């Protein structure tokens, strides 16, 4: 997006009080106050950055000739697929991501190699912990920094983050201090960090699944390719990702608050970048939040203008790099010519409005205003160039520091009154795209603030009764106290309520109301896909359209309430933001990589927790900055010492995280990248490194399905060993167990021994590959099959999906409840051997039949009914229909929810809700992986 040539028509009004500070020197030589641009190679002067790029792309370019293109690079995540998936293809941008050896310059170094050149390195040849006496003293120093308050330890790192600001003509109650560091230097450190070497991407690429385009990380989006087309040949994009939010650090009214700015780069793989434990985000600034001695009507405006000016200062060098480029060293110590467009600024809605410089009754990303928020059709994007043109035209008519008149005129244009937005001169950056829809606030908090309230309005106390009665599953939150009384919830709890809310509505709401809620949950689930195709984007768009088509049922039920009673509109800002989801995916890739979950966590780790270690005086922000600086230095030095003390392979630098192509499966919650590097370079030292361990991979030693795509695990020692058939039949209350085992043996051509006994387990684990990234292994799920007990009079048994060949010879998927997990065994000392089909782990299941012809229309879920049969042809006793299958026939752990018929009786609880009903919904919202899998199964 090209903006008008930036200029400041009036004095910005901000001053630096310290004339000799770096800040003063920085602003006096602002690159936007001069009319020339320099070529980064030959230093020749040009009139604009566009002329520099034209020069670099010309036939007489000054580029060095010794380009090096033979290095090994990480495979992008979208291409990490098993060999059997042959429908995937890719197209790389032809002129992206070269690296260079520049003449007359020393070889480039990553951040750890730079540490080797430190003046103290000679002493570290004999003691890698120097200036500490050894590991013991270093560990003590680290303990002191991590656990004592700032006033209790000596400052061993110099911190120069603070700049004092003053606003001409407006006094503040306290001095204004900006705590900051140069965002370009922060970016360079991240880009050169070898920890992320195996998780980096440098090249835009298109991914095709069959004939369909696939969207994942930013590099697969339209904007990545479009930006690369406008850069010199060989340039590398370093996408800038910012996050900011204001947070209180004390609970009492009028307490202390902080407004941090975090930064990361889009080159780091999203699932690594979005983990707080990967330390891929850096706190770059703490924005001042002063109170001005001014009319309260202008308090917010002055703070907002100050915030934009601070952003200008912090990000100024990033803007220069976005226009003319900057040489940076990558994690593998290779030089690249980099450009730094802003592709994402993660923020909640109030922060987005502040960034976009528009009023709160407007959309930050489209031209929609308050009375258009409920429209079912998308509005045009609010491009930054259009907004800035309006601001400039207003500045030409009214002095922006004549606040009364300027604000009055700005409101007529739906503007906030900010006259110098920080993004105005940031090339390739447009708030209509970098202020992208945010999953946590736009979806999950929308659900809690609106959808759940509508449901509470029509269900009342019955909502809590039903949630309390849901069957408990290991690893899933169970709301034993209900959901109505909770005023504040975490994003995790929002997601857990969404899982079961649709079937819970059954019998208490009209079909149209249920369709509207189900459409919204469909939209929420589809929007969270880690990979999108054109078909899934179309399904997501249709889900939102279905909500709008059925939303009148919500108004008809008078479920949408305001202070004056029932409302007859949907003027909800976040509902309007959902219209931008489709456009955003095409522009910047899937939306889960931009969720505020990680920034919310950063507010805790970088603000609230460090605040507890300060003196809580007025300079607490400076103290927190010093604590964070120390922690960052400790983390780097710790890793440096671990790697420096390693015995690396001959010819391999231990400070280079070599990229090795490994054709193997990896766990979805993969090892922390730091731990993975240390475990390769210095295995003996990895125990000294604190990092999250990977999920257990049951594919290594577990029981595998026939196609080796599913792994099962039971403990080596059974819960009960060598019980006979009558004991098993009695303890599990399975009157037809012997008959079912005989049928299983006959079907598999086996003969049962008269002396057979059984080992039994009360649970097993099932582990699957991700349906989106098929080389990635998901965390295992636990499935229970506990016999009747005092707490569970009918047993505690979970539901599963299993495959079985039908009468026509076709494989089909069916629902069952696992009642027993067992393995037949022969007496000790017996020389006989059981047939293979009898010696494996088996499960006794009780069947449910699908109620045809298809999913129930309002919930969109399949309904199943418990299957019954006669105990024998001579008996009139009716029992549940059961059979025995191999453990490896199970394909998924599933959740079934009772088909409630009116208010729930007091005798139904979480311990028996899977036993006292006959009809159930197969809940396709149980988790996002299952949601996708059941969609595929239903289609087939």
DAUR-V512652 format. One line per field, one symbol per residue. ss: DSSP state (2 for helix, 1 for strand, 0 for the rest). psi: psi as a letter, one per 30 degrees, with the letter a starting at -180 (. if undefined). burial: # if it has 9 or more other ideal C-beta (glycine too) atoms within 8 Angstrom, else .. A space follows every 50 residues. Layout:
BEGIN
ss = ???
psi = ???
burial = ???
END
This chain:
BEGIN
ss = 00000000000001110000022222220022200011000000110022 22222220000000001100000000222000000001111100000011 00000000002222220000222200000000002222222222222002 22000000000111111000010001111100222222222002222221 00001111100111100222022222222000000110011111111100 00000011111111100102222002220001111100000100022222 22222222222222222222222201111000001111100111110022 22222201000100010012220000000010022222222222222000 00222222222200100000022220000022220000222222222222 22222222202222222220000000000000000000002222222222 22220000002222222222222222200001122222222222222222 02222200001100110000002222222222222222000222002222 22222222222000000002222222222222222222222222000000 00000000000000011000002222222220222222000000000000 00110000011110000001111022222220000022222222222000 00000011111011111110000001100011111100000000011011 11111000001111111111111110000000000222200111111111 00000000000011110111000000011101111122211111011100 0000000000000000001111000002222222222220
psi = kkllkkljflkffklkfjfgleeeeeefhkfgflglkkkfdfgkklflfe eeeeefflehkgkkfikjgglklkkkefgillffjggklljlkfhlhlll jklgklklklfeeeffgkffeeffefjfgkglfaeeeeeeeeeeefflle fflkjgkkkifkkklkjkfkklelkjkjjllkfeeeeeeefgjfegeghl kfkkkkkkjbfkkkkclefgleeeeeeefgllkflkkjkkjlklkkkkfl flkgakllilklklkfekkefeegkeffhfkkjfljkkiljkilkffgee eeeeeeeeeeeeeegefeeeefeflkklklfghkkljkkikjfkjkllee eeeeefhllfglkfflgkaeggfgkfkkllkikeeeeeeeeeeeefekkf gieeeeeeeeefghlffkfikfgegjkgkkffefilkkeeeedefeeefd eeeeeeeffbffeeeeeffkkkkkfkkkifgafefkfklleeeeeeeeeg eefffkfflleeeeeeeeeeeeeeeefgkfkkleeeeeeeeeeeeeeefg fffeeefhfjkafgaklglhijefeeffffeeeeeeegalfffglgeeee eeeeffdeeeefglfgafgfeeeeeeeeeeeeeeeeeeeeeeefgljlkk gkkfgkikjkjjilkkkeilkkeeeeeefeeiefffffkjlklllkjffe gakkleggfkklklleklekkhlleeeeeeefhifgeeeeeeeeeefghl kkkfgkakkllfllkkkllkfejffkklklkkkkiklkaeeifgljklll klkkkafggkklklklkkfkkljklllkfkflkkleffflklkklklkkk jlfakkeefgkkklkkkllkelffkfkklkkllklkeffkfkklkkkkjk iakklffkaffgfgffleklkjjfgeleeeeeeeeeeee.
burial = #.#......#..##.#.#..#.##.##..##.....####.....#..#. ###.##....####..##.....#.#####.......#.#..#..#.### ........########....#.##....#.......##..##.##....# ..#.......#######..#.#...######.################## ########...#.########.###.##..###############.#.#. ....######################.#.#########.#.#.....##. #################################################. #########..#####.##..####...#.#####.######.##..#.# #.#.###.###..###########.#######################.# #########..##########....#..#..##.......#.######## ######..#..######################..##.###.#####..# #.###.#.###..........############################# ###########.###....#########################.#.... ...####.#.....#.##.##########.##..##..#.#..##.###. .####....#####...#....#.#..##.####.##..######..#.# .#...###############.#######.##########..#..###### ####.........#############.......##.############.# ....##.##########..##.......###################### ...#...#.#.###..#.########..#########...
END
